[in-house]
């Protein structure tokens, strides 16, 4: 063994040289850590924290934006709904108005048509009456002539008997018409006058 | 030649001299032959393999740390992750949580302490080194002395010299007649016991750990070579050497951590006035 072992040195008594070597070694490590390693790690930690916080902030901003957009859409939707309801109401009112207008128009039209029909009916009745008057007169004279056995035509034409009779009839009808209940024989004409 | 190799030679010599018996490795384990010797300003320097191991461990740790922070990224790579884990363990677990809110400025010092002890302790089980420089009392003593200076200096700086020493001499909240007993204990504790225990705890753990490993390893070799029935116990001894290596790994981390945590609590006492 070495002579050191022979002396059996006390391990708790450190040589000064070793203490200085230890100081230097630790000093160098500490210098590197304090000047280089620790600041870098702190920088990384800071960057990481910022990245995480930034991410959270970004997410919050996006959430707020989404919420605002949703509210906007909902407001727009409500607006659109009320607008649609308004339009519907307006349309219904307009439709009602148009319908009434049309009804009035139709009524007017129908009244006009009825009036014209009545007018035509009246004029054609007059025509028919005039025609019938002639024919009935002729027919009555004819029949009377045959009954009598001779032609009464000329005489009848001369005297105007038939016309007088018919005028009498007409007079009766005209007298009956104002109270709405004419003679049975002239009821057709009375209705037409109405 | 290492001292362990000398011991191994002693063990192997049993073959030629069967009556010699097992020569247990002794204190000379920690006193290897100097590789170089010189005197500077009246101080004798001995460069032994343990000194070289100290330098290798320190440089390796510096290289690791620098490599870990060379290109720092928010999403760390493997090396940066390991470095960060160690740094955070000390920064958050000790500087922030043990010392308190004022602790973060001490993080670089505590981190250096932790990594320096860890690197040197790890040399205890790294092949071909297999001895921790911390089993040389000088190195733990240096660290403990630095700690001693720092926590007293911080105490004076943070609380003022009067307040700091008064609180140590007359612990607040203690009945007056008890000061006869408490004051000497407190003085001894703060200025002598604390640094001494810091240094001795680390030194003794690494010293004893190395001795255990050497005894079991050499024992296995001896039992193989002794040439009688003892050979059946050789695997037991070898297995024990392996088991103790794992145990040593635990001690390596634990002692580095314990040293740093204790320094944290001392700094806590200096930063915050006693209650």
Interface residues (C-beta under 8 A of the other chain):
Chain A: X1 X2 X4 X5 X8 X9 X11 X12 X13 X14 X15 X16 X17 X18 X19 X20 X21 X22 X23 X25 X26 X28 X29 X30 X32 X33 X34 X36 X37 X38 X40 X41 X43 X44 X47 X48 X51
Chain B: X3 X6 X10 X26 X27 X28 X30 X31 X33 X43 X44 X45 X46 X51 X54 X55 X58 X61 X62 X65 X66 X68 X69 X72 X73 X74 X76 X80 X83 X84 X87 X91 X107 X108 X109 X111 X112 X115 X116 X133 X136 X137 X138 X139 X141 X142 X143 X146 X200 X203 X207
